[in-house]
C-alpha cells in the first residue's frame, strides 16, 4: 500500500528568496508601518488640539502635529498610487 499524500494548505507558502510571497512581504510590512504611523500621528494631532483648546498646550505645537499628519498621509497616498501604476 502507498501512503496517502498529505494535502498542503494553499496559504502563504514558502518565504524563500525570489518567491512571489517574499516580494509581497516587504510591501505588506511597509503598508503596516505607514498605517501605524498615520494613526499615531492622527491621535497625537487630536490630543494636541484638545490640549490647545483647553489651554494646556500651545497652538504652534498643535499646528506642527497637523502638518506632520498631512505629510504622512500625502506620502502614504503617493506610495499606494505609485505601486498601483506598476
N, C-alpha and C positions, 0 to 999 in steps of 0.2 A: 504494500500500500504506500501511496505517496502521502506526504504531509500536506495538509491544506495550506494554501497560501494565505498569509496574513494581509489583510487589506490595510493600506496606509491611508491615513486621513488626508484629504486634499487641502490641508491648512496652509500654513506658511511655507513649508518645505525646508530644504537645507539653505542655510545662510552662508554658503561658501562664496568666496570672492568670484566675481564675474557673473553671478546669477541675477536674475531679474529682481528677486526678493531683496537681495543685498543692496541693489541700487535704490529700490523704493524705501528701504530702511532709513537712509540718510535724509531723504525728503520728508518722511514721516516725523523723524526726530526734529527736523527744522520747523515743521508745522507746529509741533507741540511746544517747542521753545518760544516761537513767535506769539502763539496764542497765549501762553502763560505770561509772557512779558506784557502783552496788551492788557490782560486782565489785571495784573498787579499795578500797572501804571494808571489804569482807569480807576481802580479802588483808591489809589493814592491821590489822584486828582479830585475825586469826590470827597475824600476825607479832608483834604486841604481847603476845598471850597466851603465845606461846613465849618471848618475852623476859622476861615476868613469871615464868614457871616456871623459867627459867634464872637469874633474879636480876639481869638486866641492865636491866630496865625496872620501873617501879612498877605496882602493881595498879590505882591510880587512873587511870593512863594507859590501861590495858587496858580498864577499865570504860567510860571515855569512848568508846573506839572501838566497843565493842559497843552502846552507846546510840545512837551515830550510825548504825550499821548498822540497828538496829531502826527508827529514824525514817525512814531512806531506804527501807527495804523497805515500811514502812507507807504512805508517800506513794505509792510505786510501785503497790502493790496498789489503793489508793483511786482513783488516776487510771485504772487499767485498768477497774475496776468502774464508775466514772462514765462512761467512754467507752462501755461495753457497754450502759448504760441508754439512751443517746441513740438 
